[in-house]
Amino acid sequence: MRWLAVVLAACLSWSAWALDLQQAKQQGLIGEQLNGLVGVVRGSGEVNAIASDVNRKRLESYQDIARRTGTSLSVVQSRAGQLNIERTAGGHYIQLADGSWRRK
């Protein structure tokens, strides 16, 4: 359960870029994926840059969590993805297992 607290703390620490990410989510441009990363629903250069930046930071955090807990990166990403999707606001996009996007 300690890893869950670490993942949750890492997710909450992403508020430094939350405004840009939040705006992109509200506009239906970016959504949460099962692998703990964000994906581009409808892209442009700016949207792709936001997603890349968020994903780079998330991966760094996930790698750190995996090292500290002795868990594989894929397990950390999967658990983070589940948490992120659960916390996704209604009307924002989430990616389904088949790769398609739907509004929550």
Secondary structure as UniProt FT lines:
FT   HELIX           2..12
FT   HELIX           13..17
FT   HELIX           18..26
FT   TURN            27..28
FT   STRAND          30..32
FT   TURN            34..35
FT   STRAND          38..40
FT   HELIX           45..69
FT   HELIX           73..87
FT   TURN            90..91
FT   STRAND          93..95
FT   TURN            97..98
FT   STRAND          101..103
//
